[in-house]
């Protein structure tokens, strides 16, 4: 038996861009949007004739028009990735929730092997460059999202000339969501006793990522009505 093999799960349609056993497939847009809003730092990938182009950027989910949700972001003008944002080139934005190692010691079932649990959302579409006014709005919304909850937040007061200088150095873009798919690998293929063991094991780990994954998985199970 190869370590990491998925047990007892049929594969989903080949239309998916990531291998996703049916047990781990998540298609509820609200669940996926919540992941994106909570974990907004994305890996953005475009395919070109010379190979993939990748950028790592924070993205905002704009839900102002139901059914036409979009992602908003920016890259440095020195980053040639923005030249792919022509409204035609396919783009993939990958969002990662917490992830962590899962030890077989946490299971009641035996034999068992180690694995890794995680949750991701894959957003497909094509990006378009936006004007300077929307780019500035995107920046202000990003600042508000991450500064707003802080007790000692940054006021954001900057000289107008400095702001204009900064805007000349970046390119804003929007991505209308054409398709979204999720993979939530959270031990759903295990029996309740083993899932409880995983939650307890993750919650007792010294690293914050494991503990955050335990909280994420517990909320996900509760939403689904699982133990």
C-alpha angles and dihedrals in degrees: 000000000000115000112248095026115146112242128210097356129120118219121250128234117308087236088085117095093213126052104256124174109215092248091062099040116117118190102161103119092205091055091048093046090052089054091050093049092048097043104031101162104105141189106227117200131187125182117227137174090262095045139279122332116209134193130176111215142149112253132196123219110224111200098170093118111046111226091018100069116163142189120235127200148127141231133198113276087231088062106090091206090091090068086073090059096094099124091254110066111088114245131194123202115194121200121193126205118195118306134190147164117272118211122214086223088078094061128088089204121086142235096032136154134217120267142169124246124207146140127226139174121209116202119196129196142094125277130229129200112244131209125267094260093058090042090057090047090052090052093049092048091050091051091048092049094055101029098039097077094044118109092217099033126181110255093219094221107156132162112264092233090053092051091051090049091052092048090056089059097056140055121220121211143180129211118199107212109245096170137358130193133179138204116196108181100184104142094276087145090064128084119257094263092054092045090051089050091052092050092049092045094050092046090054096050119112095230121084094224092063092047091048090050089052090055092045093050093045091054091046092052091048091052091052092046093245125137 
